Amino acid sequence: MTTLFLVEDHPIFIEGLKSIFDPSEEFYIKAIAKDGEEAINKMREMQDDPPQIILMDLSMPKMDGVEATKVIKEEFLSLVSSS
């Protein structure tokens, strides 16, 4: 099963993604965050078992998806398999 981390500030869009992935036997939504800062904090909490895929919104309050992706990449790149 593929684990997902959804990062999106619009509740309706999150609900749409959940309706696509929740009933699936191939995907498991491991976490949801509403902005880049929350995404980084949740990644820190999940560092021992990180999600396989992060779906990141680019335009969000507090910290946008581009900046959050840079921080996550710098902090957690060692957790990503090179295969």
C-alpha positions as CSV (number, residue, x, y, z in Angstrom):
1,M,0.0,0.0,0.0
2,T,1.3,3.5,-0.9
3,T,1.2,6.1,1.9
4,L,0.2,9.6,1.1
5,F,0.6,13.0,2.8
6,L,-1.9,15.6,1.6
7,V,-1.0,19.3,2.1
8,E,-3.8,21.6,1.1
9,D,-5.5,24.6,2.6
10,H,-8.9,24.3,1.0
11,P,-11.2,21.9,2.9
12,I,-13.3,21.2,-0.2
13,F,-10.2,20.1,-2.2
14,I,-9.0,17.9,0.7
15,E,-12.4,16.3,0.9
16,G,-12.2,15.6,-2.9
17,L,-8.8,14.0,-2.5
18,K,-10.0,11.9,0.4
19,S,-13.0,10.7,-1.6
20,I,-10.5,9.5,-4.3
21,F,-7.9,7.9,-2.1
22,D,-9.8,6.8,1.1
23,P,-11.8,4.1,-0.6
24,S,-8.7,2.8,-2.5
25,E,-7.0,-0.4,-1.4
26,E,-3.8,0.9,-3.1
27,F,-3.4,4.2,-1.1
28,Y,-3.5,5.1,2.6
29,I,-3.7,8.8,3.7
30,K,-1.1,8.9,6.4
31,A,-1.5,12.6,7.3
32,I,-3.1,15.9,6.2
33,A,-1.7,19.4,6.7
34,K,-3.3,22.8,6.0
35,D,-0.1,24.8,5.3
36,G,3.6,24.5,4.8
37,E,4.6,25.0,8.5
38,E,2.2,22.3,9.6
39,A,3.5,20.0,6.8
40,I,7.1,20.4,8.1
41,N,6.0,19.7,11.7
42,K,4.1,16.6,10.6
43,M,7.0,15.3,8.6
44,R,9.2,15.7,11.7
45,E,6.6,13.6,13.6
46,M,6.7,11.0,10.9
47,Q,10.4,10.9,10.3
48,D,10.7,7.3,11.5
49,D,8.1,6.2,9.0
50,P,7.7,8.9,6.3
51,P,5.0,8.9,3.7
52,Q,5.9,7.6,0.2
53,I,4.2,10.4,-1.6
54,I,3.5,14.0,-0.7
55,L,0.8,15.9,-2.6
56,M,1.6,19.6,-1.9
57,D,-0.4,22.6,-2.8
58,L,1.8,25.5,-4.0
59,S,-0.3,28.4,-2.8
60,M,-1.0,28.3,1.0
61,P,-0.9,30.7,3.9
62,K,1.9,30.9,6.5
63,M,4.4,29.1,4.2
64,D,3.7,28.2,0.6
65,G,4.3,24.7,-0.9
66,V,7.5,25.7,-2.8
67,E,9.2,26.8,0.4
68,A,7.8,23.9,2.4
69,T,9.1,21.5,-0.2
70,K,12.6,23.0,-0.1
71,V,12.7,22.6,3.7
72,I,11.3,19.0,3.6
73,K,13.8,18.1,0.9
74,E,16.7,19.5,2.8
75,E,15.7,17.9,6.2
76,F,14.4,14.6,4.9
77,L,16.2,13.7,1.8
78,S,18.2,11.1,3.7
79,L,14.9,9.3,4.4
80,V,14.1,9.0,0.7
81,S,15.3,5.8,-1.0
82,S,17.6,6.3,-3.9
83,S,16.2,3.3,-5.8
